[in-house]
Amino acid sequence: MALLLQHPLLGGRWLRDKRRLVMRRFPYSIIYVTTDQEILVLAVAHQSRRPGYWRERGRSL
């Protein structure tokens, strides 16, 4: 998370305005959106389990 705070555009663009940062040591991705003032984490998603369970979370943004 500290790396993400220092470099908010580090994660690749993914699914419209969302970004995804794939973690190296663990099978998880951080799904987030950025604004001028904040980083909003939508999910810390396992890369193999329940794909897409979090997708409704960012609809109103």
C-alpha positions in Angstrom: 0.0 0.0 0.0 2.9 2.3 0.7 4.1 1.9 -2.8 0.7 2.6 -4.2 0.5 5.8 -2.2 3.8 7.0 -3.6 2.9 6.0 -7.2 -0.9 5.9 -7.6 -0.7 5.3 -11.4 1.5 2.2 -10.9 -1.3 -0.2 -11.5 -2.5 -0.7 -15.0 -5.7 0.6 -16.4 -8.4 -2.0 -16.1 -12.2 -2.0 -16.6 -13.0 1.6 -17.5 -11.7 4.0 -14.9 -10.4 1.3 -12.5 -6.8 0.3 -12.0 -5.4 -3.0 -10.9 -2.1 -3.6 -9.2 -1.0 -7.3 -9.2 1.0 -8.2 -6.1 4.2 -10.1 -6.7 4.4 -12.4 -3.7 0.8 -13.2 -3.3 -2.0 -14.2 -5.7 -3.9 -11.0 -5.0 -4.7 -7.8 -6.9 -5.6 -4.4 -5.5 -8.5 -2.9 -7.5 -8.7 0.8 -7.0 -9.7 4.2 -8.5 -7.8 7.5 -8.2 -9.0 11.1 -7.9 -7.0 14.3 -7.4 -7.2 13.9 -3.7 -7.5 10.2 -2.8 -7.0 6.6 -3.7 -10.2 4.5 -3.2 -9.5 0.7 -2.8 -12.5 -1.2 -4.1 -11.1 -4.7 -3.4 -8.2 -6.8 -2.6 -9.1 -9.7 -4.8 -7.7 -13.2 -5.1 -6.7 -13.8 -8.7 -8.4 -17.2 -8.9 -11.3 -17.2 -6.5 -14.7 -15.7 -7.1 -13.7 -13.5 -10.1 -15.7 -10.3 -10.4 -17.5 -10.5 -7.0 -16.5 -6.9 -6.3 -17.5 -5.3 -9.6 -20.7 -3.6 -8.3 -18.6 -1.6 -5.8 -17.3 1.0 -8.3 -20.5 1.5 -10.3 -21.6 4.8 -8.6 -18.1 6.4 -9.0 
